[in-house]
Amino acid sequence: MNRIPLIGLGVIFFTACLDNQKPAEDDPVVGEIDSDGDGISDADEEAIGTDPTNSDSDGDGIGDGEELENGTDPNSTDSDGDCLSDSDESATGTDPNNGDTDGDGLNDSEEATNGTDPTSSDTDGDGINDGNEMENGTDPTNADSDGDGLSDGEEANLGSDPTNSDSDGDGLSDSEEADAGTDPNNSDSDGDEISDTDELSNGTDPTSSDTDGDGLSDSDEESQGTDPLNADSDGDGVNDGDEFSNGTDPSNADSDGDGLSDGDEESLGTDPTNTDSDGDAISDGDEVANGTDPTSFELPSGNPNAIANEGTWSLINVTPQSDSCAILPLLGALGTQLEDLVVDAFFLENSTNTGFDIYLDGPSTACMLNGQGSFQCQLQTFSYGESTAAIVDLELDLFGGLVADDK
């Protein structure tokens, strides 16, 4: 039997198989050696400049392989140059590849110093980003930097100063002005020359220059002594603005004191600044009370001559209308009244016309009774002196009254 050659062949064959077997998968491949076990081959580390014998070449606590996966620089502890190490950024949740993670104008390191949130552009949620707050001088960690009740963002929208609780210095905080609807940048929002603070104190409207809508501004009412909260301060039926325009007193219901309110006079058509609108020597109030017309100089019913014959009459008022030679000041200096000059020449005479005539050292002047114990004459020119001498002409309105009833 030839067993030995078979055995020899078998051995030779086995030896040949051992020489030609494949290397184990765990055996290192030439060129892919990773000496520091950081997941990067030594050859690649040499290419990128890291230390193939140190798994954390920059010593920032993050392995070189992990840095490559994260996109950070394994040769720099601070990949984005924001003065925070990559490991610190990893711990705080910021982006180690972006110096300003939240894009608010402050780098991550500045945010750490200021106490703001580097992952939020508006740390205090007031509508203004942290970088702008730092530039404006407001507190990026406090939504209401000046403590006036308005957030910094609201103040920015209003145009008020977020670092000053009372931007216009009128005594009202910006928040109070916002509630009142006034302008926090103007101490007199309605321009009526009264500050917003005083208006709120007085009860007037700081957003309306004429609170009661009577045509007078609140400041005009203040100077006139009228009520800026009442369009008709004296309650006479005429608003204060109209009274001011008409020349009546808005704080006096009866400006001329004739017994009729200014509103009644307006309704009747009489003059609220004249006690005797029709000039008949009887006040408007008395005429209304007696049933006569205060706007018309009327003759009474009946026989006027009988009234003249049966009564004793006298001038009770002489009103000058013109003075050609300035005699009136002279008379005043002498203590003489116009009545003193004409009374001696005054007498009545029955007239065939309505009313009666009076004589003043000359032609008669027609006068009319008013039925209330008085009369008025037409405008009278009263002359002193002869035709060859200086003549003083006075135009007078003559009023008379019944002195005694001779019936």
Secondary structure, DSSP 8 states (H G I E B T S, - for coil): --HHHHHHHHHHHHHHHHHH----TTS--TT---TT-SSS-HHHHHHHT--TT-SSTT-SSS-HHHHHHHT--TT-S-TT-SSS-HHHHHHHT--TT-SSTT-SSS-HHHHHHHT--TT-S-TT-SSS-HHHHHHHT--TT-SSTT-SSS-HHHHHHHT--TT-SSTT-SSS-HHHHHHHT--TT-SSTT-SSS-HHHHHHHT--TT-SSTT-SSS-HHHHHHHT--TT-SSTT-SSS-HHHHHHHT--TT-SSTT-SSS-HHHHHHHT--TT-S-TT-SSS-HHHHHHHT--TTS----SS-HHHHHHTEEEEEEEEEEEEETT-HHHHHHHHT--HHHHHSTTEEEEE-SSSSEEEEESSSEEEEEE-SSSEEEE--EEEEES-TTS--EEEEEEEEEEEEEE--
